[in-house]
Amino acid sequence: MGTKTTPVTKNVVLINGTRLDFQTRTALLPGGGKVELHEGDMVTLYGEVHQSAEAKAATKAPAAPSASAPAAPTASAAPTAAPAL
């Protein structure tokens, strides 16, 4: 069974209470934490954030500004593992 990804085009509340804010491109975690999402990042239905290779590289060295609008982060329809409690 494959994993299906869907671009986020509106605010979404996930199974564990994580809120994906489409306008600010952030994941608001149930414990009060906040994760900035970047193009290519994936979030499982259980709120696990998986950074894209581009996002990981951007945290090491700032990328040159892009002339095009950034694409929306995606939400994964098939969870990979349950969150640690």
N, C-alpha and C positions, 0 to 999 in steps of 0.2 A: 504494500500500500504506500503510495507516494505522499509527499507533503505538498499541500496547496498553499500558496501565498496570495494574499490580496492586499493591494495598496490601500492605505487608510485614507478615506475621503470625508470622514466625519468623526466626531468624538465617539470613543468606544469605551465601555466598561468591561473588563475581562473577568473571568471566573473567580480569580482571587481578590478582586476589588481594585486592581490596577486600572487607572484611568489614562487612556491615550488622548491627549489634547491635540487635535488636528492643527489648530491655528498656531500654537506655540511649539509644535513638534517636540513635546515632552511626554514622558511616562511618569505619572504621579503614583508612587507606590503606596500600598496600604499603610505602611509604617510611617508615612510622612516624607519619605525620600523623593527625590526628583532626578530623572535621568533625561538628558538632552538626546534626542534622536536625530540621526543623520541619514542621508540618502543611502539606501541599501541595508539599513539596520532591520532586524527582524525581532518580533516579540511574539512569544508563544501565547496560547490562550490562558496559560497559567502565569503570565506576566514576566517570564524570563526574557531578558534583553540580550540579543546576540548582535554584537557590533559587526558591521561589514569591514572588509579589509581596508577600504578607503577611510572609514571613520577611525579605525585604529591608527592608521598612518597619520591622519590629521591631528590626532592628539599628540603625536611625537613632533611633527613639524607642520606649521600652518600651510595650507594649500593656497595657491594663487586664486584670486576671486574668479568666479565663473560668470560668464555673460548670460547664461541661461538660468531659468528658475530651477531650483532643486526639486527632485522628484520626491514623492511622499514615501515615508517609511512603510513597511509592509507588516501585516499581522499574519502569523502562521496559523493555519486551520488545524494542523495536527500537532499536539504538544509532544515534545521530545522526552520530558521527564517532569515529575511533580516537583514543586518548589520545596526547599528545605524549610522545616518549621522550627 
